[in-house]
Amino acid sequence: MDPSLPPPEITVLLLGDSEVGKSTFLSRLSLGIRPHGDESLPPYTLPKLRDLDQPFTFNISLYARPYTLSFYDTASPTNYTLLRPSFIILCYDISKRSSLASVQNHWISVVNTHFNYSETLPVMLLGLKRDLRKEWTEEDTKDGGRGDSVMPTEALNTAQELLCDRYAECSAITGELCREVLEDVAKLSARTTTEKGAKTDAGCVAM
């Protein structure tokens, strides 16, 4: 890459119902990827981001190359259906089963309808609010029922059914698994600028 040229700008779009935690995740993202030895997680306060300030732009360096990541979500002042993202993240609330159903019944159709311009467009399914997951009780599973929380294997199966390239989950509030998710997002974003792209040939990968 010619160092005299500006770094590639990669547009990342977060889709999902309101209140699933997209804004909090972006707030966490604004803190950057912390060094592996740094365990200084909350009680620091996450920064407040304003929807009107979208895109939220971050400069990263991977593989000795600089990149600019521009993040949008559905609250963007620019109608998100008019964007041409390089990477899409489908978000749901792990503690709210209906938000995963909404990904299955609505948001994946949005992807297939409005963002079908490239077969190489990578899609990640991301479970947020991992700290609120509750194990199913005996009453929940009575007569084949399920609790309101989504379990990891269930979410991974959904990601595979939706032909997503990645499944990951984290808690933006506690910081659990956030570093790993942010690193994976950064690496996938960087790969979208390569000739091969970031699409996974072998199916969905659990992060």
Order of alpha helices (4+ residues) and beta strands (2+ residues): beta-alpha-beta-beta-beta-alpha-alpha-beta-alpha-beta-alpha-beta
